Amino acid sequence: MMLGEVFAGNGVVVAPPQKEDRALWYAITVAMVAPSPEGDEEGPGLNGIIEQAMTAMREAGQNFVTLQRQERTVDHEPAQMLKARYREKATGHDWVEEMIFIQGPENEIYSVALKCAPLDLARLEPVLKGVLDSWTLPQPEPPAGDSDESAPTQPAPPGNKPPSKAPHD
């Protein structure tokens, strides 16, 4: 069940229907968390995004503990995984979040995150792995005006002859 869009329409949260209040639902969030840097700008990079995520979890919770952090590759792109545990201040609920941040071909950064109770992490990690195994990043569009020798040429529609060139005087 899709719970809604996040990150200004650049992501979605999905979760199976659950009995508890929606604030306590386990969910997987998939989103673009940082767009491609423009011009000479440098984006936050994977480390910057992970630092932002850790800060947000520390602010929302208490007893924050980093359980694991490792470099990975997802769809042939650099990625980092952060697994953390904390107690949410608003609900008093214990959470584990496993987040994988993937750097795209134009330095945009995507995130795939599982949020659940610590006891259920082992049961739900295969679902997260399935999302990552099927992950394919959109390929960057070639810049407009670039001519590519290998691009297929469009045949002229039948019955239309190319205009003849007028001789120069």
FIKE-445148 format. One record per residue (C-alpha): residue in three letters; x, y, z. Coordinates in steps of 0.02 Angstrom, whole numbers, plus 32768, in hexadecimal, padded with zeros to 4 digits. Layout:
BEGIN
ALAXYZ
...
***
This chain:
BEGIN
MET800080008000
MET804780A97FD0
LEU803F81208064
GLY806981BA8000
GLU80EE82237FAF
VAL8183826A800B
PHE821482DD7FDF
ALA81A683567F7C
GLY816682CD7F09
ASN8214827F7EED
GLY81ED81E47F53
VAL816A816E7F97
VAL814881108039
VAL80FF8061802A
ALA80C17FF080B5
PRO804B7F5E80CC
PRO7FAE7F8B812F
GLN7FD17F7481E9
LYS7F687F748287
GLU7FC87FFA82E8
ASP7FB780B582D7
ARG800480EC8231
ALA80938144828E
LEU80CE809782C3
TRP80C18041821A
TYR81577FED81CF
ALA817F80378126
ILE81F8803F8095
THR821D80EA804E
VAL826A81027FA2
ALA829A81B37F71
MET831382267F18
VAL835982837FAD
ALA83D182F77F50
PRO83BD832F7E9B
SER844F833D7E23
PRO84BE83D07E50
GLU84AD845F7DD4
GLY853F84B17D7B
ASP85DA84B97DE8
GLU857A848E7E88
GLU85B683FA7EEA
GLY852C838B7F2C
PRO852B834C7FDF
GLY857382A37FAB
LEU854E81FD7FFF
ASN85A9822A80A0
GLY854F82D180AE
ILE84A5827F8096
ILE84CD81F98119
GLU850282808194
GLN845C82DB8174
ALA83FA82398191
MET845782148233
THR843682C58272
ALA837B82B6824A
MET836E820F82A6
ARG83CD8253833D
GLU835482E78344
ALA82B882798334
GLY82F481F783AF
GLN835F81CE8443
ASN83DE81438466
PHE8416815083B0
VAL849180C68383
THR84E380A682DB
LEU84DB7FE882C4
GLN85327FDB821C
ARG857680478190
GLN85C2800380F2
GLU85E9802E803E
ARG85867FD07FBA
THR855F7FCF7F02
VAL84AB7FD67EC3
ASP848B7FC87E07
HIS85467FE57DE9
GLU8540808C7E46
PRO859680BA7EEA
ALA852880A87F83
GLN853380AA8040
MET84C9805080C0
LEU84A38095816D
LYS8449802C81EF
ALA84188085828F
ARG83AC806A8327
TYR835480ED8391
ARG82BD810E83FF
GLU8245818A83B0
LYS821F821A8427
ALA816E823783E4
THR8131818383F9
GLY81AE81318470
HIS81BE80A883EB
ASP8263805083C6
TRP82948053830E
VAL831A800E829F
GLU8335806881FB
GLU839D801A8172
MET83BF809A80EB
ILE841D80848049
PHE845381237FF1
ILE847D810E7F38
GLN84DC818D7ED2
GLY8496819F7E22
PRO84F481BD7D80
GLU84DD827A7D8E
ASN850A82807E49
GLU845482817E7E
ILE843582187F19
TYR83A9819B7F36
SER837981467FD8
VAL832380A17FFA
ALA82F7809180B2
LEU82A4800E811F
LYS825E804581C8
CYS82207FC08240
ALA822C7F8082F2
PRO82D37F30831E
LEU82837E848338
ASP823F7E818286
LEU82DB7EBA8229
ALA83177E0B81FD
ARG826B7DDF81B7
LEU825E7E7E814E
GLU83107E91810E
PRO82ED7E19807C
VAL82647E918042
LEU82E07F208042
LYS835E7EB37FE8
GLY82DA7E8D7F63
VAL82BE7F477F45
LEU837A7F637F34
ASP83937ECB7EC3
SER83107F0F7E4B
TRP83537FC27E53
THR837E80127DAC
LEU83AA80C87DA1
PRO836A81337D13
GLN83F181507C91
PRO842382057C79
GLU83DB825A7BDF
PRO845F82897B5E
PRO847383477B55
ALA840683977ACE
GLY846083B97A2B
ASP84E383317A40
SER84EE82C979A3
ASP850E821379C2
GLU855581B07931
SER85048110796E
ALA8456815C7982
PRO83DB81117907
THR83A8818A7880
GLN82F081A1785B
PRO82C6817377A8
ALA826A81F97748
PRO81AE81D97741
PRO817A818B769C
GLY814982077615
ASN81AD82977660
LYS824A82BF75FE
PRO82D383257651
PRO82D683D8760E
SER834B83EE757B
LYS83DA84667592
ALA83D484FF7525
PRO8477852074C6
HIS84DD85B47506
ASP84F0864B7495
***
